[in-house]
Amino acid sequence: MKTVVKKFLKMVVLGSALIVVGVSAWIGWIVYALPDAGLIATYRPEEATEVLDRNGILLTRLMEDEFRIWAPLSEISPNLQMAVIAAEDDTFFQHEGINYKAAWEALKEDLKKKRYARGGSTITQQLVKNVFLTKEKTITRKLKEFVLARRVEEVLSKRRILELYLNEVEWGPGVYGAEAASRYYFDKHASELSVAEGAVLAAMLVNPKRFDPERHFKRLEHRGQLILDLMRLDRLITREEYEQSLAAPVVFRYQKIAPQFPIADESCSMRWLRSVFIEIGDGVRLYRSGHKIRTTLDAGLQKYLHEQLSRLSDESPSPRASSRSDSSPDLLLLKEGGKILAMACVRGREEGARAVERLKGLEPGSLREYRVVESRQVTWRSLVIRS
């Protein structure tokens, strides 16, 4: 009997040792195969290239699936910074990459519900997941996230981590980073966000689809108010600021009659302009480089020209359709001093001739020149001031 017990104990010890060795080897392999956390010191997310008018007003963007505009932390409102910290990681400035208490609470809830029900990730962990890892919910990825988060905290300052996070994180379908989110949802720069607006954007981070303002405003409003409560309790805002923010009306971009930032310009002339720049400038590079291309165009005159063409179309609702596609349309040009200040597509020379006659009639004695040309006659060099 004693012999059997001894053999059993030996097997248990041997089995336990093998498990320990196996787990250690697994962890060692994961750590060995991790990307170099030091690379984040020079990391910068890809961002859209902006096409501007002659006064620096945005006309359109060159981008693929991600709408992102880089903004340094100094140009991101402290209201948004504080709201994000309160909502996502209230111990951000105290921990060294991992909030062990939050991680333990998340693990207990996951085990209880037998699924990944709660995150518990710090801002640093979320950053390394977005930069280095995938979004798969596995123990392996979580372990990688823990190790990388600790290493990144040794490489970067807290402010730099927060800056990268606020430029990297997703705020909706194709909307990435604080500046893009501010323009997309509120039609303003990230530096201009109020406390209430910052709380709303922070509220969306947990699940932008579930808290979409157009579809789930009440749900978003409630969560935004909870974040304002957290900010007040953490003394990030005063009681007066808290009460003012609760009472302040939040106006979204989709509620404005004339937004200042075009998000999805569908005009034919802008589609043509994008195609020209992409063709001559290597589309992939331009999509991701974050360049600013300044043109000779004038945003105000662009709007004026399109308004006049729209009125003409209303008066003649069935113009002859052009045989040309958006890639090679006929263009109505507004020129002054030899420079192209505005352009719009016309559906055939007949519509173009009527538009020219109408515009000249509205501006007797004007130095402006109106003419209809084939788009291939317009070169990108005649439109660019500098890039």
Secondary structure, DSSP 8 states (H G I E B T S, - for coil): -HHHHHHHHHHHHHHHHHHHHHHHHHHHHHHHTS--GGGGGG----B-EEEE-TTS-EEEEE-SS-EE----GGGS-HHHHHHHHHHH-TTTTTSSS--HHHHHHHHHHHHHHTS-------HHHHHHHHHHS-----HHHHHHHHHHHHHHHHHS-HHHHHHHHHHHSEEETTEESHHHHHHHHHSS-GGG--HHHHHHHHHHTT-TTTT-TTT-HHHHHHHHHHHHHHHHHTTSS-HHHHHHHHHS----GGG-SS-SS-SS---HHHHHHHHHHHHHHTHHHHHHH--EEEES--HHHHHHHHHHHHHHHHHSSS----S--TTS-EEEEEEETTEEEEEEEESSHHHHHHHHHHHHHHSTT---EEEEEEGGGS-GGGTEEE-
